[in-house]
Amino acid sequence: MNTYYYIPNIWKDTPDIEDAYEIQSDHDILAVNGGYDEFELLWLVEDMAKDFFHNRDGWEIGNYWNGESRDFAVWDSDKNFVGIFEVVLEYEPTFSAWKKK
């Protein structure tokens, strides 16, 4: 497991890792050529958005997303700044069932 860091809903031009949340992940974002693996990185950011939404009161702002993106600042496991990513909350249908009388 790797530890990564993120700040959802960037409000400053220069995000500070001291304000970041930690997340544990199996994603390995380091690429063979010394850069970052694009797909692993995007999957990690999606997991960060899920973590924020479900575990860090992100659901409170869920209604304000309404198809608009939010910016997430991301740091790798060595606390190197990776970049800022746009995240969109997508609609996921839910269903309820019950037995008819």
Protein Blocks (a to p, Z undefined) as FASTA:
>chain_A
ZZddddehiabfbdcfklpccdddfbdfbdfkopacfklmmmmmmmmmmmmmmmnopmmm
mmmnnopacddddddfkopafbdcdddddddddddddddZZ
